[in-house]
Amino acid sequence: MTRVHNYNAGPAALPLDALRAAQNELLDFAGSGMSVTEVSHRSKEYEGVHNEAIALVRELLALPANYHVLLLQGGASLQFAMAPMNLLGGDKSADYVITGTWSQKALKEAKLVGKCRVAASAEEGNFTSIPREFDFDPAAQYVHITSNNTIKGTQYFAFPNTGGVPLVADMSSDIMWRPFDVAPFGLIYAGAQKNLGPAGLTLVILRDDVLQKCNPNLPTMLKYGTHVKENSLYNTPPCFAIYLMRNVLRWVKAQGGLPGMEKQNREKGRLIYGFIDGSGGFYRNNLNPPDRSVMNVVFRLPSEELDGKFVAEAKAAGFIGLKGHRSVGGCRISMYNATSVDSINDLIAFMKTFQAKNG
Ligand SMILES: *Cc1c(COP(=O)(O)O)cnc(C)c1O
């Protein structure tokens, strides 16, 4: 068996332990004589997986009792609409901070549903930094942020102070990269396919006072309240995706939980940006250094031709997924929790050799 170095942006690499566990019990899950994807979602066997996944989310993020954990479908993209559907309406307004492609999409959807303002935008600086100044409306229902900008390559290392207005965060590409204080957050959502597991599952974390203010006049499936009340079992959940996330979260816990993840993620960031900055301009990342993402590292070589040659030769050498997002070009290393420090060291060795031959 050959496993490549996988730097795909999403769906992305998963910890080998999580996949092996799934492989070992694929044909006979928990003595049921069936795979986990064949048992009833109302069965005891599945219920154990479902509740363990939720309990691990609570434990790893140290969620206080006033937060609900939901396991939904529709991706982060559905949350772009579902959040404002539940939280806006009438004269209610929300503030959005625009830091990249995904925050633009979130705002576009919210505008279809309710009143929105832009409280800060990084667009003028071509999204090379995270805003430090905000024009918050103290009467806003919430302030929406994108904690990590998967395509542009920037990340929040400190969250804005909203003066008590609940933060709503799209954490799709960096949830669980480190511990953080959830208290300012009214709602957090994340498509699972970057840092948590496979596609088809969306993690939603909702504070109870925010839930109480949600619009009751929505279709059943679009109301957060439905899923809170039914423990995310109102309808058939994505059982296999939840099971795999459970395996991933067991692995995260075994790594020392989020403090363990943070240590590895910071080390990967230190190594790769140190290398890029020390490459004499051969590899270039032009983002504001304090805002550089430790999840998605974007860079360019001296020409588009070399970008392409680099991606192709890397692929041939077993380093896959290094092409930048089609909207921005260049190269990108997505190094979520499952990417080891060793993998980044191997990649750096390859990048050194490539530079020596082409620099
Ligand atoms: C990938 C991504 C999305 C889109 O997620 P889907 O689950 O495909 O809808 C949204 N926001 C961010 C920050 C992402 O990285």
The ligand as an SDF file (V2000), in Angstrom:
LIG
                    3D

 15 15  0  0  0  0  0  0  0  0999 V2000
  -14.8400   24.7350    1.9160 C   0  0  0  0  0  0  0  0  0  0  0  0
  -15.4270   25.9120    2.5780 C   0  0  0  0  0  0  0  0  0  0  0  0
  -16.7840   26.2280    2.4660 C   0  0  0  0  0  0  0  0  0  0  0  0
  -17.7340   25.4410    1.6060 C   0  0  0  0  0  0  0  0  0  0  0  0
  -18.1330   24.3200    2.2860 O   0  0  0  0  0  0  0  0  0  0  0  0
  -19.2400   23.3100    1.7030 P   0  0  0  0  0  0  0  0  0  0  0  0
  -19.3100   22.3290    2.8260 O   0  0  0  0  0  0  0  0  0  0  0  0
  -18.6840   22.7570    0.4410 O   0  0  0  0  0  0  0  0  0  0  0  0
  -20.4940   24.0680    1.4980 O   0  0  0  0  0  0  0  0  0  0  0  0
  -17.2560   27.3220    3.1520 C   0  0  0  0  0  0  0  0  0  0  0  0
  -16.4490   28.0670    3.9240 N   0  0  0  0  0  0  0  0  0  0  0  0
  -15.1370   27.8010    4.0420 C   0  0  0  0  0  0  0  0  0  0  0  0
  -14.2790   28.6600    4.9200 C   0  0  0  0  0  0  0  0  0  0  0  0
  -14.5830   26.7180    3.3830 C   0  0  0  0  0  0  0  0  0  0  0  0
  -13.2760   26.4480    3.5080 O   0  0  0  0  0  0  0  0  0  0  0  0
  1  2  1  0
  2  3  1  0
  2 14  2  0
  3  4  1  0
  3 10  2  0
  4  5  1  0
  5  6  1  0
  6  7  2  0
  6  8  1  0
  6  9  1  0
 10 11  1  0
 11 12  2  0
 12 13  1  0
 12 14  1  0
 14 15  1  0
M  END
$$$$
